[in-house]
Amino acid sequence: MNDKILADTSVWVEFFRYETVAGNQLAALLSANSVCTCGIVLFELVQGVRSDKEKAVVLNSLSGLRYYEMNERLWQNSAALSAGLKKNGLTLPLSDIFIAAIAIEHDLSIFTIDRHFEQIPGARLWNP
């Protein structure tokens, strides 16, 4: 089993804005070199910044992390995952489906406070 953890945007927001349990847990995982990231999380974080200073802090925090990106197979897997969820009456944010597809493909646990991930088959959530 892989010891890498893909931190979802929701946890990064906690890390940057608040003194919270999730933010503190992410800080500890970062210190242990256990966290990785992906393009979707990078996009969501950067599009939400309010200043160049915030952008620099975000980019600096993610800069040394192992980075995963979508490829053609993952786009197809994401589409199949989304279609399967829709068959069961669930429509989840595409960003969550993309993050889950990356995590599943690379055997990563997802650290999130977003309950959507619990509904995604094959997604493994990180629990402290």
N, C-alpha and C positions, 0 to 999 in steps of 0.2 A: 504494500500500500504506500502511496506517495504521501509524504509529510507536508507537501505544499498546500497552501490555503489561498483560494481566490477570494479576496475581500470585495464584497459588493459595494456599490456606491453608497448605499444606506449607512454602512459602517464607516466608510471614509468621511461622510458628512458628520457623523458623531465624533469622529477623531479630530476633525478640523474646527468644529464649532462649539463643542460642549465638553465638560468634564463628566463623562458618563462611563458606565461599566463597559459598554461596547467599545468606546474610544480607548479606554485604558487597556482592554484586552488586545485591541489591534496594536497599540504601542508595544506591548510585550511580545506579540508575534513578530512585529517588525524587528525588534531587538534580537530575536532568535533566528532571524533570516528565514522565516517560514512563509512569508507573504509573496504572492505574485499578483500580476494585474493583466488587464487585457484592454483592447481598443475601446470597447463599449464603456467600460468604467472610466477610462481616460476622457472620452468624449463627454460623458454625463457630468463629470467633475469640472472640466474646463468650461463647458457651456454655462455652468452655474456661477462662475466667479464674477465678482463685482468690481475688481480692480486688477491692474497689472501686478500689484504686490501679491494679491491672493493667488493669481495665476502662477506666479513664480514659486510660491510656497507649495502649491499642488504639484506642479511639474517636478520640483526638487524632491518632494516626498516619494514620487513614483519612479524617479529616474534610475535608481539602482535595482529595481525589482525585475525579476524574470517576467517577460512580457509574452503573452499569447495573442494570436490574431486569428481571425476567421480565414478559412480557405474554402475552396469550392465544395469539398465534402461536408464541411461544417455548415455551410449555407443550406445544403440539401438536408442534412440532419436536423437543422433548426426548423426547416419547413415541415418535415415529417413530424417533429415533436409538436409543433403548433397545430398541425392538422389533427393529430391524435387528441390533443387537448380539446380542440373545438368539437370533435366528435362526441366528447363527453360533456359538452356544454360549458367549457371553460375558455375564456379569452383572456390571456395574460399579456402583460406588456412585452413587446418584442425584445426590448433590451434584456429582460429577465430570461427569455428563451435563449437568446444568443449567449448570455453569460453561462447558463446551464449547459448548453451544447459544448462550449469550450471546456468547462469543468469536467463534464462526462468524458469527452474525448481524451483529456490529459490526466484523468484520474485525480482530480483535485477536489478537495472539500470546499464548500462555499460558506463563507462567513457572512451572514446577513441578519438583519432584523426584519426583513421583508418576508411576510408569510406566503407570498406567491410561490416561492421556491419549494415549499412543502408539497405543492400540487404537481410538480414536474417529475415524471417517472425517470428514475436513474440518477437524479440529482442527489448528491450526498452532502448533507449540511454539517458544518463544523460545530461541535458542541464542546465547550470548555470542560 
